Amino acid sequence: MGYVVIIGGGASGMMAAVAAASAGAKVTIVEHKDRVGKKLLSTGNGKCNFTNASQSADCYHSDNKGFAWKIVCRFDEKAVCDFFRELGVYPKERNGCYYPHSAQASSVLDVLRMELERLHVTILTGQECRGILSRKGKFHIELNDRELICDKVILAAGSKAAAVTGSDGSGYILAKKLGHHLIPVLPALVQLKCAESFYKSISGVRINAKVSLFTEETLLASDQGEVQLTAYGISGIPTFQVSRYAAKALYAGKKVTARLDFAPEMSFDELLSFFIQRAQTRPQKKAEEFLTGMFPKKLNDLWIRLCDIERSKEAGSLTKRELVKLTAMIKEFSTHVTSTNSFEQAQVCCGGIDTREVNPLTLESRLVPGMYFAGEILDVDGPCGGYNLQWAWSSGHVAGREAANASYQSIKTRTGAQ
Ligand SMILES: Cc1cc2nc3c(=O)[nH]c(=O)nc-3n(C[C@H](O)[C@H](O)[C@H](O)COP(=O)(O)OP(=O)(O)OC[C@H]3O[C@@H](n4cnc5c(N)ncnc54)[C@H](O)[C@@H]3O)c2cc1C
């Protein structure tokens, strides 16, 4: 029986352990926190959006295009749902997103832990992996107070996002010591900080809007949904979805602008005609009351101010120029993005181990035979909606199975068994 050690007891590490143990390997998970699966508990606002019904190669970003999709196809969303159903989690779908029927992330973690126990996987918590040495066909795993010697190792130590859950970037250091290279690791699925001083005055507003991200006049990405305005800039799912592009452009030294459309259901001309008519219907209304009933008051006040319109001016005397300016303010609200929020606030990272150094079929390192990768440590990230966990499950499953099969093969070769 081959012996596989997995560094990291997160989603990908636990899945790798189940796959390797199911394939007959002896398995140990090394986890430096006091328990496994801490990050899993905070996923999906505590409900765990564990995969998505809508899948395509475009859902998985990497500098090495197409790499992740090959792995996802080998253990896809249907396989993930079947897997969890068999373990006892009944998948419930909402707008394509899958959650456990219990609506509790803890139940996903619980069934994984029960399965690890059933498969006799050893879990060493409170043990930091400090070094990995490859010597004479074996791996020596240096922990706090002991050394493990194994046939294969899977590095599933996560990224640098939300370090409080355990993923503190130490996995990158371990891989780099073995010769691997990193695509710059940056916060993704994260809030964006903006330069303008007015954000404090609109903090707390939640509004449906389309967020489009530009460098110069080049559109990088856009998304629509509930945007949250904060004291420092913009947040909410559409902001998260475009944030990786902002992080990469800012890292490259480019100027980044976000353009917000606060009336995405109307064209510019439709909104302008609507305003012209509205001004005629109640001409005595003050400018400060003109948008009441359409948009949140904090935004109305800001827009009137930024358009240099007197608050007390009557709607009937607003000029066409002022109404065009107001329409542009609402449809093309431009804000300068200065940075992303920190790794601590990010849900994931973009960047990671360069996947060109990893076999796209087995997830085995091309530089260190016998070492495999799984999860977010690799340069793969997805949008909100269950894609990052899908990647953790798919990569964990493939790495676990391949490591177990390979360790069995290498033992057969060493002992000359048929
Ligand atoms: C708030 C939040 C909400 C999220 N919601 C969702 C969601 O709903 N759907 C979705 O798809 N994705 C979501 N994600 C992203 C998703 O949780 C991650 O992509 C996924 O958990 C990554 O799994 P992983 O196994 O690669 O890494 P992790 O889950 O981070 O696991 C890595 C593990 O390795 C351990 N470790 C690290 N270094 C060492 C070391 N040197 N020695 C020993 N142990 C080590 C860590 O303690 C950790 O337990 C969310 C993330 C956050 C932060």
The ligand as an SDF file (V2000), in Angstrom:
LIG
                    3D

 53 58  0  0  0  0  0  0  0  0999 V2000
  -15.4310   34.2300    2.9920 C   0  0  0  0  0  0  0  0  0  0  0  0
  -15.2690   33.2490    1.8620 C   0  0  0  0  0  0  0  0  0  0  0  0
  -16.3820   32.7690    1.2100 C   0  0  0  0  0  0  0  0  0  0  0  0
  -16.2390   31.8820    0.1400 C   0  0  0  0  0  0  0  0  0  0  0  0
  -17.3720   31.3750   -0.4380 N   0  0  0  0  0  0  0  0  0  0  0  0
  -17.2520   30.4940   -1.4580 C   0  0  0  0  0  0  0  0  0  0  0  0
  -18.4040   29.8700   -2.0240 C   0  0  0  0  0  0  0  0  0  0  0  0
  -19.5300   30.0350   -1.5410 O   0  0  0  0  0  0  0  0  0  0  0  0
  -18.2240   29.0550   -3.0900 N   0  0  0  0  0  0  0  0  0  0  0  0
  -16.9730   28.7870   -3.6160 C   0  0  0  0  0  0  0  0  0  0  0  0
  -16.8830   28.0520   -4.5790 O   0  0  0  0  0  0  0  0  0  0  0  0
  -15.8710   29.3060   -3.0610 N   0  0  0  0  0  0  0  0  0  0  0  0
  -15.9670   30.1230   -1.9980 C   0  0  0  0  0  0  0  0  0  0  0  0
  -14.8400   30.6430   -1.4150 N   0  0  0  0  0  0  0  0  0  0  0  0
  -13.5140   30.2000   -1.9330 C   0  0  0  0  0  0  0  0  0  0  0  0
  -13.1910   28.7710   -1.4490 C   0  0  0  0  0  0  0  0  0  0  0  0
  -13.4790   28.6720   -0.0860 O   0  0  0  0  0  0  0  0  0  0  0  0
  -11.7210   28.4310   -1.7020 C   0  0  0  0  0  0  0  0  0  0  0  0
  -11.4140   28.6110   -3.0510 O   0  0  0  0  0  0  0  0  0  0  0  0
  -11.4110   26.9800   -1.3070 C   0  0  0  0  0  0  0  0  0  0  0  0
  -11.7650   26.7300    0.0270 O   0  0  0  0  0  0  0  0  0  0  0  0
   -9.9410   26.6860   -1.5120 C   0  0  0  0  0  0  0  0  0  0  0  0
   -9.6810   25.3910   -1.0400 O   0  0  0  0  0  0  0  0  0  0  0  0
   -8.1770   24.9090   -0.8120 P   0  0  0  0  0  0  0  0  0  0  0  0
   -8.2600   23.5440   -0.2570 O   0  0  0  0  0  0  0  0  0  0  0  0
   -7.3680   25.1280   -2.0150 O   0  0  0  0  0  0  0  0  0  0  0  0
   -7.5890   25.9260    0.2720 O   0  0  0  0  0  0  0  0  0  0  0  0
   -8.0360   26.1730    1.8030 P   0  0  0  0  0  0  0  0  0  0  0  0
   -9.4580   25.8690    1.9740 O   0  0  0  0  0  0  0  0  0  0  0  0
   -7.5520   27.5170    2.1310 O   0  0  0  0  0  0  0  0  0  0  0  0
   -7.2140   25.0730    2.5970 O   0  0  0  0  0  0  0  0  0  0  0  0
   -5.8030   25.1320    2.7570 C   0  0  0  0  0  0  0  0  0  0  0  0
   -5.4770   24.5000    4.0910 C   0  0  0  0  0  0  0  0  0  0  0  0
   -4.0790   24.3190    4.1990 O   0  0  0  0  0  0  0  0  0  0  0  0
   -3.6690   24.6430    5.5110 C   0  0  0  0  0  0  0  0  0  0  0  0
   -2.2490   25.0080    5.4410 N   0  0  0  0  0  0  0  0  0  0  0  0
   -1.6950   26.0320    4.7680 C   0  0  0  0  0  0  0  0  0  0  0  0
   -0.3620   26.0180    4.8900 N   0  0  0  0  0  0  0  0  0  0  0  0
   -0.0510   24.9500    5.6650 C   0  0  0  0  0  0  0  0  0  0  0  0
    1.1680   24.4120    6.1480 C   0  0  0  0  0  0  0  0  0  0  0  0
    2.3650   24.9430    5.8300 N   0  0  0  0  0  0  0  0  0  0  0  0
    1.1320   23.3160    6.9310 N   0  0  0  0  0  0  0  0  0  0  0  0
   -0.0580   22.7540    7.2680 C   0  0  0  0  0  0  0  0  0  0  0  0
   -1.2570   23.2240    6.8380 N   0  0  0  0  0  0  0  0  0  0  0  0
   -1.2440   24.3010    6.0290 C   0  0  0  0  0  0  0  0  0  0  0  0
   -4.5860   25.7890    5.8980 C   0  0  0  0  0  0  0  0  0  0  0  0
   -4.6850   25.9550    7.2800 O   0  0  0  0  0  0  0  0  0  0  0  0
   -5.8980   25.3570    5.2540 C   0  0  0  0  0  0  0  0  0  0  0  0
   -6.6970   24.5880    6.1410 O   0  0  0  0  0  0  0  0  0  0  0  0
  -14.9440   31.4960   -0.3150 C   0  0  0  0  0  0  0  0  0  0  0  0
  -13.8210   31.9740    0.3510 C   0  0  0  0  0  0  0  0  0  0  0  0
  -13.9670   32.8330    1.4450 C   0  0  0  0  0  0  0  0  0  0  0  0
  -12.7400   33.3150    2.1560 C   0  0  0  0  0  0  0  0  0  0  0  0
  1  2  1  0
  2  3  1  0
  2 52  2  0
  3  4  2  0
  4  5  1  0
  4 50  1  0
  5  6  2  0
  6  7  1  0
  6 13  1  0
  7  8  2  0
  7  9  1  0
  9 10  1  0
 10 11  2  0
 10 12  1  0
 12 13  2  0
 13 14  1  0
 14 15  1  0
 14 50  1  0
 15 16  1  0
 16 17  1  0
 16 18  1  0
 18 19  1  0
 18 20  1  0
 20 21  1  0
 20 22  1  0
 22 23  1  0
 23 24  1  0
 24 25  2  0
 24 26  1  0
 24 27  1  0
 27 28  1  0
 28 29  2  0
 28 30  1  0
 28 31  1  0
 31 32  1  0
 32 33  1  0
 33 34  1  0
 33 48  1  0
 34 35  1  0
 35 36  1  0
 35 46  1  0
 36 37  1  0
 36 45  1  0
 37 38  2  0
 38 39  1  0
 39 40  1  0
 39 45  2  0
 40 41  1  0
 40 42  2  0
 42 43  1  0
 43 44  2  0
 44 45  1  0
 46 47  1  0
 46 48  1  0
 48 49  1  0
 50 51  2  0
 51 52  1  0
 52 53  1  0
M  END
$$$$
